[in-house]
Amino acid sequence: MKRIFILLIGAILSISASFAQVLEQGEAALVYYSPKTSVVLDFTYTVETQIRGQFAHYAEELLGATDVVNTNSTSYTLKDVHIGTSTSADQTRPHKITADGGIPMLLTINDKGLLKGYNIDAQEDKPAKNFGKSTESPRVKSRISSKRIAPYSEEVVKAGSPMAQAKEAAKQIFHIRETRMYLLSGEVERAPADGKSMELVLKELDEQEKVLTELFIGQKTTKTEHKKITISSIGKNSFQDRQIQKEFVYFSEENGFTNKENVDADSITVWIGRHKTTYKPQETEEKKPNKKGNELSQISYNLPGSAVIRVLYKGRLLGERTIDVAQLGVDVPLPKNLFTNGDLPKIVFNEKTGNIISISK
């Protein structure tokens, strides 16, 4: 990360925050922004798919199977949620540092425009090198991911009616089962020579039986999916009575994540409860004290507010977390004498919340 100086040309912004500053047109200044916190909800849900087999009608008669998929269907089940955060620059809260401010302009700003530090050694973040070696070759991966073709016998293919095909497929299943039984009991003349070969043969028989059996009983698959939803609307003016803000996400057991127009959807309520800010700055930028030694600098840090996030679905609490929310806090200017009395301080700021991590000289 390098120290970045930004020359603003033709920028005019209207600012309402207490210590945010108006940027004048054609003004040369180093500018950074207070951070803004968004809530990132990472939902986990499962997708269960059922596919009817082409010989489902004959499953009980020919195989004695009763647990049979009779209709194609897909269903979704919401499991839980992980509550995280992301940070961006709050465009409504810029801060400018000018040469006539009376202190050296030694700020380090990250690529989002957020304050990283003052008078610190900035280093470029380099991606970590991966020294690990892959244990699988491309050929192995291809073989693992390839899908086998159903092992139809010649009799199944040539059988005329669906009933005749089903009977031939059932015969092939029973033949596979008998072959497996003979191999395990040792009642075959040409059994595999070693345990590893036997294991491979049995695995191949199991796969063939599975494919053929699914022609009768159908297929059932369940996979886990994730859905990330970001809520960026949290702000001081977005809260209603009792300091509560509510957002809604919609989920359907027939269609997964959807919108409120879907009649099958149930709402997921994101309940955001704001904690009261205990810090109240005694001075504002418009009323800086004139007493020498108590002047305020152009550098401000942020005291974040906090909020508790609760995610509820059908009366069930999916997740809860208390987080720092930068935009619910206040910007506090540092005293000017911190930078003029003796050695310059080294200040490290929290890029996510804007508050101070450490000050040293």
Secondary structure per residue as TSV (DSSP state, phi and psi in degrees):
chain	resnum	aa	ss	phi	psi
A	1	M	-	360.0	127.3
A	2	K	-	-108.7	157.3
A	3	R	-	-68.7	130.5
A	4	I	-	-118.1	126.7
A	5	F	-	-109.0	128.5
A	6	I	-	-114.5	127.0
A	7	L	B	-100.4	115.5
A	8	L	-	-92.6	124.4
A	9	I	-	-126.0	120.6
A	10	G	S	74.0	24.8
A	11	A	-	-102.1	125.0
A	12	I	-	-131.1	118.4
A	13	L	-	-124.8	143.5
A	14	S	-	-101.7	121.7
A	15	I	-	-118.3	140.2
A	16	S	-	-114.7	-15.4
A	17	A	S	-69.3	155.2
A	18	S	S	-57.0	-48.5
A	19	F	S	-110.8	5.4
A	20	A	-	-70.8	152.4
A	21	Q	-	-118.1	147.9
A	22	V	-	-81.0	131.9
A	23	L	-	-95.5	119.4
A	24	E	-	-84.9	152.1
A	25	Q	T	-65.4	132.6
A	26	G	T	75.4	10.0
A	27	E	-	-85.6	133.4
A	28	A	B	-89.6	122.1
A	29	A	-	-158.1	154.4
A	30	L	E	-90.0	124.7
A	31	V	E	-121.6	136.1
A	32	Y	E	-134.3	168.2
A	33	Y	E	-122.8	150.6
A	34	S	E	-69.1	149.8
A	35	P	E	-77.2	159.0
A	36	K	E	-126.8	132.7
A	37	T	E	-101.6	130.9
A	38	S	E	-114.3	150.0
A	39	V	E	-92.9	129.5
A	40	V	E	-112.6	115.4
A	41	L	E	-101.3	119.0
A	42	D	E	-106.3	97.9
A	43	F	E	-84.5	141.2
A	44	T	E	-110.4	128.9
A	45	Y	E	-144.8	160.7
A	46	T	E	-112.1	149.7
A	47	V	E	-119.5	116.3
A	48	E	E	-106.7	123.0
A	49	T	E	-116.2	133.3
A	50	Q	E	-122.3	129.4
A	51	I	E	-123.1	125.7
A	52	R	-	-72.0	135.3
A	53	G	-	-77.0	153.0
A	54	Q	T	-71.0	-18.3
A	55	F	T	-110.2	26.8
A	56	A	G	-59.3	-33.3
A	57	H	G	-64.2	-23.5
A	58	Y	G	-107.6	7.5
A	59	A	H	-62.3	-45.7
A	60	E	H	-72.3	-39.2
A	61	E	H	-67.6	-43.2
A	62	L	H	-94.8	-28.4
A	63	L	H	-117.9	-10.2
A	64	G	-	72.5	19.4
A	65	A	-	-84.1	135.4
A	66	T	-	-113.0	-27.8
A	67	D	S	-86.3	83.4
A	68	V	-	-120.8	138.2
A	69	V	-	-79.8	119.0
A	70	N	-	-102.8	-18.6
A	71	T	S	-138.7	147.0
A	72	N	-	-73.8	135.8
A	73	S	E	-157.4	156.6
A	74	T	E	-136.0	130.0
A	75	S	E	-131.4	152.3
A	76	Y	E	-122.1	137.9
A	77	T	E	-130.0	122.5
A	78	L	E	-81.3	127.3
A	79	K	E	-100.1	-66.1
A	80	D	E	-156.6	-174.4
A	81	V	E	-146.1	142.5
A	82	H	E	-106.4	128.3
A	83	I	E	-99.9	115.4
A	84	G	E	-125.4	-173.6
A	85	T	E	-137.3	159.0
A	86	S	E	-136.2	158.2
A	87	T	E	-124.9	138.6
A	88	S	E	-138.3	174.7
A	89	A	E	-82.3	132.7
A	90	D	E	-84.0	101.8
A	91	Q	E	-65.8	-14.8
A	92	T	E	-87.5	-1.5
A	93	R	E	-133.9	68.7
A	94	P	E	-86.0	157.4
A	95	H	E	-133.8	129.9
A	96	K	E	-112.0	140.9
A	97	I	E	-119.0	117.6
A	98	T	-	-110.4	162.0
A	99	A	G	-65.2	-25.8
A	100	D	G	-88.7	12.9
A	101	G	G	-77.0	-12.8
A	102	G	S	90.5	5.5
A	103	I	S	-135.2	151.4
A	104	P	-	-60.9	138.4
A	105	M	-	-88.4	74.6
A	106	L	-	-109.8	41.1
A	107	L	E	-85.4	144.7
A	108	T	E	-111.7	126.8
A	109	I	E	-123.4	138.0
A	110	N	-	-81.7	-179.9
A	111	D	T	-71.5	-8.4
A	112	K	T	-92.6	-5.3
A	113	G	S	88.2	17.3
A	114	L	B	-99.8	145.3
A	115	L	E	-71.5	124.7
A	116	K	E	-102.3	-39.3
A	117	G	E	-175.1	170.6
A	118	Y	E	-126.7	126.7
A	119	N	S	59.5	41.0
A	120	I	-	-115.2	161.4
A	121	D	-	-80.1	109.5
A	122	A	-	-88.5	130.9
A	123	Q	-	-123.6	142.7
A	124	E	-	-69.2	133.7
A	125	D	-	-78.6	119.3
A	126	K	-	-106.2	137.1
A	127	P	-	-64.5	140.3
A	128	A	-	-66.7	139.2
A	129	K	-	-81.7	141.2
A	130	N	-	-98.4	107.0
A	131	F	-	-94.4	0.0
A	132	G	-	-73.7	154.0
A	133	K	-	-110.9	139.1
A	134	S	-	-67.8	138.8
A	135	T	S	-92.9	-5.5
A	136	E	S	-123.9	136.9
A	137	S	-	-81.9	160.1
A	138	P	H	-55.0	-33.9
A	139	R	H	-66.6	-40.9
A	140	V	H	-64.6	-44.1
A	141	K	H	-60.2	-41.4
A	142	S	H	-63.9	-39.9
A	143	R	H	-67.8	-37.7
A	144	I	H	-68.5	-39.3
A	145	S	H	-83.5	-11.7
A	146	S	-	-70.7	147.1
A	147	K	-	-101.0	133.0
A	148	R	-	-76.0	148.3
A	149	I	-	-83.6	139.5
A	150	A	-	-57.3	129.2
A	151	P	-	-82.0	68.0
A	152	Y	-	-69.4	139.2
A	153	S	-	-82.9	167.9
A	154	E	H	-62.5	-34.6
A	155	E	H	-65.1	-38.4
A	156	V	H	-66.1	-42.8
A	157	V	H	-65.6	-40.4
A	158	K	H	-84.5	-13.0
A	159	A	-	-61.5	138.4
A	160	G	-	-75.3	-61.5
A	161	S	S	-90.2	161.9
A	162	P	H	-57.7	-37.2
A	163	M	H	-63.1	-43.1
A	164	A	H	-65.6	-40.1
A	165	Q	H	-63.4	-40.9
A	166	A	H	-63.5	-40.7
A	167	K	H	-63.8	-42.2
A	168	E	H	-66.3	-38.7
A	169	A	H	-65.3	-39.0
A	170	A	H	-64.6	-40.4
A	171	K	H	-60.2	-40.5
A	172	Q	H	-65.5	-36.3
A	173	I	H	-63.2	-46.8
A	174	F	H	-64.9	-34.6
A	175	H	H	-65.3	-40.8
A	176	I	H	-62.5	-41.9
A	177	R	H	-64.4	-40.2
A	178	E	H	-65.7	-42.4
A	179	T	H	-60.9	-43.2
A	180	R	H	-61.3	-42.8
A	181	M	H	-62.5	-42.3
A	182	Y	H	-66.4	-38.3
A	183	L	H	-64.2	-43.0
A	184	L	H	-70.3	-30.4
A	185	S	H	-89.1	-9.2
A	186	G	T	80.6	15.6
A	187	E	-	-92.7	43.0
A	188	V	-	-132.1	149.1
A	189	E	S	-76.0	-37.7
A	190	R	S	-115.5	68.5
A	191	A	-	-77.1	155.7
A	192	P	-	-54.6	144.2
A	193	A	S	-73.2	-28.2
A	194	D	S	-139.8	172.2
A	195	G	H	-63.0	-36.7
A	196	K	H	-66.6	-42.6
A	197	S	H	-64.1	-41.2
A	198	M	H	-60.1	-41.8
A	199	E	H	-61.6	-41.9
A	200	L	H	-67.0	-40.0
A	201	V	H	-65.2	-45.6
A	202	L	H	-63.5	-38.3
A	203	K	H	-64.0	-41.0
A	204	E	H	-64.1	-40.9
A	205	L	H	-64.1	-41.6
A	206	D	H	-60.7	-42.0
A	207	E	H	-66.9	-40.6
A	208	Q	H	-64.2	-42.7
A	209	E	H	-64.6	-40.1
A	210	K	H	-61.1	-46.5
A	211	V	H	-62.1	-43.7
A	212	L	H	-69.2	-40.1
A	213	T	H	-64.8	-35.0
A	214	E	H	-65.5	-19.8
A	215	L	H	-65.0	-22.6
A	216	F	H	-100.3	-53.0
A	217	I	H	-90.1	-12.2
A	218	G	-	88.8	-175.7
A	219	Q	E	-120.8	140.6
A	220	K	E	-128.4	121.4
A	221	T	E	-128.9	143.7
A	222	T	E	-131.8	125.9
A	223	K	E	-130.8	152.3
A	224	T	E	-97.7	132.4
A	225	E	E	-124.6	163.6
A	226	H	E	-127.3	147.0
A	227	K	E	-135.5	120.2
A	228	K	E	-101.2	131.4
A	229	I	E	-129.2	128.2
A	230	T	E	-105.6	131.6
A	231	I	E	-110.5	111.6
A	232	S	-	-109.8	9.3
A	233	S	-	-90.4	3.6
A	234	I	-	-69.7	127.4
A	235	G	-	-159.1	165.9
A	236	K	T	-62.4	-29.7
A	237	N	T	-94.6	2.0
A	238	S	S	-94.6	-3.6
A	239	F	-	-90.0	143.9
A	240	Q	-	-101.3	-152.8
A	241	D	G	-60.2	148.0
A	242	R	G	63.3	22.2
A	243	Q	G	58.7	42.6
A	244	I	E	-121.3	134.1
A	245	Q	E	-120.5	135.9
A	246	K	E	-120.9	136.8
A	247	E	E	-125.4	154.8
A	248	F	E	-128.5	137.6
A	249	V	E	-123.2	148.6
A	250	Y	E	-119.6	135.3
A	251	F	E	-135.5	134.5
A	252	S	E	-120.4	136.6
A	253	E	T	-72.0	-13.4
A	254	E	T	-97.3	-27.2
A	255	N	T	-128.1	-2.6
A	256	G	E	77.8	-148.0
A	257	F	E	-70.5	131.9
A	258	T	E	-148.5	-154.4
A	259	N	-	-122.3	174.7
A	260	K	T	-69.8	-15.9
A	261	E	T	-73.2	-16.7
A	262	N	-	-74.7	117.8
A	263	V	T	-68.4	-20.0
A	264	D	T	-87.9	-3.3
A	265	A	E	-84.4	145.9
A	266	D	E	-109.1	148.3
A	267	S	E	-85.5	139.4
A	268	I	E	-101.0	118.1
A	269	T	E	-92.8	122.7
A	270	V	E	-100.4	107.1
A	271	W	E	-97.5	118.2
A	272	I	E	-114.6	108.5
A	273	G	E	-103.7	117.8
A	274	R	E	-81.9	133.9
A	275	H	-	-85.6	142.9
A	276	K	-	-67.7	140.3
A	277	T	-	-80.3	125.4
A	278	T	-	-88.0	-22.2
A	279	Y	-	-86.3	131.2
A	280	K	-	-128.8	110.2
A	281	P	-	-61.7	137.9
A	282	Q	S	-81.2	-24.0
A	283	E	-	-126.5	145.4
A	284	T	-	-109.6	168.9
A	285	E	G	-61.6	-32.0
A	286	E	G	-73.8	-16.4
A	287	K	G	-127.7	57.8
A	288	K	-	-72.2	140.0
A	289	P	-	-67.3	144.3
A	290	N	-	-93.9	-9.1
A	291	K	S	-64.2	129.7
A	292	K	T	-61.0	135.8
A	293	G	T	95.9	-17.3
A	294	N	-	-110.7	13.4
A	295	E	-	-67.7	151.7
A	296	L	E	-97.4	142.5
A	297	S	E	-83.8	175.5
A	298	Q	E	-83.2	-4.9
A	299	I	E	-94.3	123.9
A	300	S	E	-120.0	146.4
A	301	Y	E	-110.9	166.8
A	302	N	E	-111.8	130.1
A	303	L	E	-97.4	104.5
A	304	P	E	-70.7	152.1
A	305	G	E	-85.8	-174.3
A	306	S	E	-142.4	158.9
A	307	A	E	-148.9	148.9
A	308	V	E	-99.9	130.6
A	309	I	E	-107.0	123.6
A	310	R	E	-124.0	134.9
A	311	V	E	-117.3	119.0
A	312	L	E	-121.7	142.1
A	313	Y	E	-143.1	118.5
A	314	K	T	53.7	42.0
A	315	G	T	78.7	1.3
A	316	R	E	-106.2	134.0
A	317	L	E	-79.6	110.0
A	318	L	E	-79.0	-36.3
A	319	G	E	-167.7	155.4
A	320	E	E	-149.3	138.8
A	321	R	E	-159.3	142.3
A	322	T	E	-98.9	128.6
A	323	I	E	-128.2	156.6
A	324	D	E	-80.9	133.6
A	325	V	E	-121.4	110.2
A	326	A	E	-59.3	-44.2
A	327	Q	E	-73.8	-8.9
A	328	L	E	-89.1	-0.7
A	329	G	E	-97.0	-158.7
A	330	V	E	-133.4	147.0
A	331	D	E	-86.2	130.8
A	332	V	E	-123.0	117.9
A	333	P	E	-73.1	140.8
A	334	L	E	-78.2	147.9
A	335	P	E	-65.2	143.5
A	336	K	G	-67.7	-32.3
A	337	N	G	-68.1	-13.4
A	338	L	G	-62.9	-27.3
A	339	F	T	-105.2	-4.3
A	340	T	T	-116.1	-14.8
A	341	N	S	-98.9	101.9
A	342	G	S	79.7	-150.8
A	343	D	S	-66.3	149.2
A	344	L	-	-68.9	138.9
A	345	P	-	-76.1	155.7
A	346	K	E	-105.0	117.1
A	347	I	E	-120.3	129.0
A	348	V	E	-110.9	126.0
A	349	F	E	-105.5	151.1
A	350	N	-	-81.3	113.7
A	351	E	T	-67.5	-22.4
A	352	K	T	-83.3	-33.0
A	353	T	T	-116.3	-19.6
A	354	G	-	88.2	-4.0
A	355	N	-	-84.9	174.8
A	356	I	E	-88.2	130.8
A	357	I	E	-88.7	-45.5
A	358	S	E	-156.9	152.0
A	359	I	E	-131.8	129.3
A	360	S	E	-147.8	163.3
A	361	K	-	-128.2	360.0
